Amino acid sequence: MSSRNWLSLIQDMLNSACTITEYLQGLTFETFCQNKMLVESVLYNYVILGEASKNIPKEIQDRYPKIPWRLMGDMRNVIIHEYFQVQLKLIWQNSQNDIPLLIEQLQHLLKSETGE
């Protein structure tokens, strides 16, 4: 269990998702794969997403069931424990297709929960 409050964890998730988008903006899959530092930076931000998601209280997860809480945690586990199975094509596809939606969902959650 994290020592940080869950709203801070949601903000961490949003920051990491935005960072992934920023790092990959305007790049091709080939360019991404050829830059080891970039690949490791993106994977690190996926680890943050997954670790934070695992520490969000169940009641909040239940309130926002469309956010893929479990999948983010599972992805983190693969990156950390089964790093040799990471498929960059799947990371790329997720970054292009799923991360933008996740950003919207997290922004909505923060707005709904804080009234800001």
C-alpha positions, 0 to 999 in steps of 0.5 A, a space after each residue: 500500500 502506498 503512503 501517498 493519497 489516492 488523488 496524488 497517485 491519480 495525478 502521477 498516473 496522469 503525468 506518466 500518461 502525458 509523458 508517454 504521449 509527449 515522448 512519442 509525439 511525431 515519432 514512428 515505431 521504427 524510431 522508437 525502437 531504435 532509441 534505447 533510452 526512449 524505450 526505457 523511459 517509456 517503459 518506466 512511465 508504464 511502470 509508474 502507471 501500473 504501480 499507482 493503479 494497483 494502489 487506488 482504493 477498490 471503491 474508486 476503481 469500482 466508481 470508474 470501471 472503464 479505466 483499465 486498472 487491472 490491465 495497467 497493473 498486469 502490464 507493470 508486472 510484465 515489464 518488471 518481472 518478465 521484461 524479456 517478454 515485453 513486445 515493443 509493438 504492443 507498447 507502441 500500439 497501446 501508447 498510440 491507441 489507449 493512452 490518449 483515452 486514459 488521459 481523458 479518463 483520468 482528467 475526468 476522474 480528477 475533475 469529478 472527485 475534486 470539483 476543479 
